[in-house]
Amino acid sequence: MQRKKDKGQLIVLSGPSGVGKSTVIAELLSQRQNIYFSVSYTTRQPRVGEQDGVNYNFVDRAEFERMIAEGELLEYAEYVNNYYGTSLKAIQDRLDGGIDVLLDIEVQGAAKVRARCPEALFIFIIPPSFEELSRRLHRRNTDSEDVITGRLEKARVEFKEIPGYDYLVINDKVSEAVAEIEAILTAAECRVDSRKSILAQFA
């Protein structure tokens, strides 16, 4: 039986394009209750099949820049001429309610979150090999060869940021990657700091 927690855990998940983050996250959310996936805000146009409020909160540039100016974002970055960012209020409300919050953000955004929320858990997902990452990107059939080359170059740069993360999860099989993340979350819940309210009765 899961006890209600005093405070939720903020979890930051990063990994290169094509590593299968979306699939891992979908599986994790289906298996674990009491976890909220924070939907990012973006100024880019929806892709086919994407829904507002599900994949992203789609806003125009003026609205995004208002959110920046008013300090409503935990982090934001500009990537290929579009803004992406995370709403601070949506996260805070859930964490205060004892719900874990999962963020899927790239290394640039993760560094900003680390500066503001050092108590968050930082998990980086890698493929079993660089060749496998290339295969997965080609298999998606959504990008031109130039775009894929760009994504692979970006992945090499992102890999250099791995030492700043707490945990490294290898996504060879989705079920195994999810099991590793589950183990990390369980260990975090068992920290003395996370169980202060239970400790109080023994004082």
Secondary structure by P-SEA (a helix, b strand, c coil): ccccccbbbbbbbbbccccaaaaaaaaaaaccccbbbbbbbbccccccccccccccccccaaaaaaaaaacccccccccccccccccaaaaaaaaaacbbbbbbccaaaaaaaaaccccbbbbbbbcccaaaaaaaaaaaccccaaaaaaaaaaaaaaaaaccccccccccccaaaaaaaaaaaaaaaaaccccccccccccc
